[in-house]
């Protein structure tokens, strides 16, 4: 069922808040009963089986990498070195660039994952000529735990066949926007064999941030999210806090009134008192 932007963005009886600022329809949904299948074979085998060449889709290139698994050590939460480096390298291996990519599917477990990936890859968020998904997103096609990419590759193949000569880019991720994979596909035979590269060494050379585990003191809120209970009430707020030394610590607001405040107000940059046990209070 196609839904409007307002239906997706606004909370309601069938679209409760999950964790601010995201409603249920902004998150991946593992309760979708669908299936997808991929068949990969050599051009020689496809010829033997008399599969029409206009039905052929070629994988050109792929890359893999992961950002640091230690979330508190990431340099910034609004960026991803693995996406930036992995995406750029996949296009280079495919001997193409973003301007030649007609179709895109960005892994869409939640909105910030799409926003981060689009920014790192240089994709516009609102280009009607090149939407960021060919499936509609994880809420509507497949579920989490990486099976969604089976759907996106299968759908991309169908779309490419319908637009002969076009090329497509697919991204995938796992964990807390941690593990990343990229694939470039097209209907024209590539001038080279399939190419793949692990770009982890380049990603590991990117800067990270020092983190404090049992830090206490007054810091500032870097970013936060507030989970809701099933009655629509804020439960608590998880915080990333910058210390006076510009290191990072993670903390949680356990007071429900402060959790409600974290929804009603923009608390980025607000002072927060953190205790050694990880609990915190605003101010």
Secondary structure, 3 states (H helix, E strand, C coil): CCCCHHHHHCCECCECEEEECEEHHHCCCCCCCCCCCCCCCCHHHHHHCCCCHHHCCEEEEEEEEECCCCHHHCCCCCCCHHHHHHHHHHHHHCCCCHHHCCEEECCCCCHHHHHHHHHHHCCCCCCCCCCCCCCCCCCCCCCCCCCHHHHHHHHHHHHHHHCCCCEEEEEEEECCCCEEEEEEEECCCCCCCCEEEECHHHHHCCCCCCECCCCCEEEEEEEEEEEECCCCCECCEEEEEECCCCCEEEEEECCHHHHHHHHHCCCCCCEEEECCCCEEEEC
